[in-house]
């Protein structure tokens, strides 16, 4: 039994290239096959038991679906209601309408309430299922908990634990200044997917919303992750550079696939 995690999007809220920017990273991303081209953060999960689903559904969802050659998604987990994580929901709902089926979206109750406020018609085509306890998909137990998102308020993270093998991984794309309690589910993971917008963010800590790479490297060490992948990257990160990351730490690239054995 295995789960394949594919990174459809690895960018921050504005993606790369930024429309207004002509830095070296953005210009490289504009070229055909640019290594730094990053759509808004989203991962596709393909499991031999429960099928497929996404974590988040940002405004690049249609392009991501086309790139993957897929014409249907049945289930989505949502981390929070910021536009770069839910901007594609309207298109997904329209796809559900045309294909005559109802999608399933799992999120915390406050996130669902905010989505319904923005898209008051969306429940015609999507069943929103509030997360009130541990979820189960196939042999994976999934826990969801609230995390600090700095100046942007809060978000939620997901931890997947395999019921038989104990294999565990977590998706925590938008976080900073986590409390001791919020950190507990992120410890001793086989794989940690963590958001890092900058390599070293120069702005005051209380004005920021996501960890930077220098901070994340310390967290990976402290949390004892066997492998870590950094995502949610801004145009500050140049994937052509060698940042001297440890062997068990790397940056996500568009289309990167990882397989976890259950």
N, C-alpha and C positions, 0 to 999 in steps of 0.2 A: 504494500500500500504506500502511495507516495502523493505528495502535493507539490505542484510546480508553481512557483511564484514568478510572475513576469512583470517587470517594471514598465508600464505603459507611459507613465509620467514621472519625472524626477525633479521638476522645477518648483520654484516658490510661487507666490501669488501672481506675479507678472510673467512668469515663464522666461525662457531665453530663446531667441534674442528679445530684449526689451524694444518696443517700437521706437522709442525716442533715443536709443543709445547706439553709439558707434565705437564702443570700446573693442579691443581685440577679440574678446570672448564673443560678444554679440555679432561682430562681423564674421567670425569663423562659423558661428551657428547658422548664419544666413546662407552659407554655401551648401551646395548639394552634398549630402552625406556629412554635414558638419557634426563633429563629435559632441559639441556643446549644445546642440539643439535640445531644449528641454520643454516638454509639455507639462501642464500642471499635474501635481503629484497624484498618482493613482496606481494601484496594483491589481493585476488579474490573477485569480487563484483557480487552479485546475486540479481537482482531486479525484482519485480513482474511485472514491466512495460517494461523495456528495455532489460531484459535478463541478460546475464553475460558478464563480461569483467575483464581484469587484469590491475593493475597499475604496470608497468615494467615487464621485461622478462629476468631475469638474467641467469647465467650459470647453476643454479640448476633447471631450468624450467622443464626438462624432469622428474626428480625425483619427483618434486612437482605435476606435472600432474598425474603421476602414483599413488602417495599417495592419491590424491583426487579422483581417479577413473574416470578421464575425458579423453576423446579422441578427443575433439575439443574445440578450443577457437576462436571466431570470431573477437574480438576487444580488443586492448591493448592501454592504455595511457602510455606515456613514459616521465619520469621526466628529464632525461639527458642521455648523450651518454657514460657514464663510463661503463666499461666492466661488473661490478657487477649488472648493471641495463639493459644491452642489450645483454649479452652473449648468451642468449637462442634464439635470433631472427632467427638465421640461422636454428635451429631445427624447430621452428614454421613455417618458410617459407617452409621447406621441408614437414611438415605435410600438409600444405595447398596444396602443389603440389600433394601429393599422394591422398588427399581427393577431389581434383579438385574443389577448391573454392579459392577465394581471401580474405585474411585477411585484416582487417582495423587497421592501426596504427595511432594514433593521437599524434602529438608532435609539438613543435615550429620549425620554419623553419631551424634554425641553427642546431638543434638536428638532423633533418632529413638529412641535408647536411652531417653531420659527419657520420651518419649511412651509407649513400650511399657511402661514401668514403671508409669505412671499408668493406662493403659488396656490391660491385658494381652491383651484379646480383640480389639483393634481391627484387627489384621491379617487377620481373617477377611473384611473388606470393603474394606480399603484396602491398596494396594501402596505401601509406603514405599521410595522410591528414594534411596539415599544420594548426596549430591553429592560427587564425588571429582575432578571436573575441570569445565571450562567446559561449560555447558549450551547447547543450541540449540533455540529454538522458532521455526519459520518462518525468517525472515531475521534474527532477533535472536540474538546471542550473549549469554549471561547468565553473569556472574561473581558468585561468592558468597565473602565473606571475613568473618573474625571481627573484631568491634569491641567496644571497651570500653563497658560499661553501668553504670559506676560502682558504687555500693553493691549493685546487683542483679547483679553478675557480668559477663556478656558476652552479646552477641547476634550476629546476622549481618546483613549488608546485601547488597543485590542491585544490580548495575549491568547495564543492558541497552544493547547497542551494535548498531546496525543494520549488517549486513554489507556492504550496498551504499552507503548514503548516509552512514554514519558517525554518524548521529544517536544521541545517547546520553542516558540518564537513569538515575537511581538512586533507590532506596527505602531510607532509613536512618531508621527510626522510633524506635529506642531506643539512644541513644548519648551519650557524654560523655567528655571527656578523651581523644580519639582520638590515637594516636601518629602520627608522621610517615608511617610505612608504611601505617597504616590509612586515611590521608587520600588517598593517591595515586589510588585509583579514583574519588574524589569530586570531582576537579578537572576544570575545563573542560567541564562538562556542559551540555547543552541544557536539562535540567530536573533539579533537585534536590528530592526530597521528604524533608524532615528533621523529626524530632520536636522539639517545643519545649513543655514542659509549662506553664511560667510565662512572663510577660513579663520580669520580673526576679525570680529566685528568691532569697529572703532567707536561705536556710539555708546552712550551711558547705558548701563545694564538695565535700569528701570524704564528705559524707553524701547527696549527690544522685545521680540516675541518668540524667538527660536534660538536654541543653542548655536554656537559656532563650532567649528571643527576642533579647535584647541581645547575647548571645554568638553566636547563629546569624547575625545580621546581619553580624557581622565575618567569620564563616566563609564566608558567601556571597560576600562581597567578595574574601576571600583565595583562595577556590577558583575564582573567576571563573565562577560559574554564570550562564547567560543568563537563567534563570528559576528561582525557588525558591518552593515551597509548604510552609508549616509545618503539621504535623499533630500527633497525639498530645497534644492540648491539655487542660489541666485547667480547672477553673472559674475560674481566675485570668484567663483570656482572655475578654474580652467583645467579641463580633463586632459589636456596635452602636457601638463606639468607633472613632475614627480614631486609629490609632497612628502615623501618619506614615510608613508603610513605603515604601521605594522602589518605583517603578513596576513593577519586575520581580519583586517579592516580595509574597506575599499569604498569608492564612490559608486553609486548606481549609475548605470548608463541606460539610455532609452532602448528597451527591448531586452535588457538583461534577464536571463532565466536562472532560477535556483530551484533545485529539487530537494525536498526534505523527505526522508524515509520515515514512515510511521512504524 
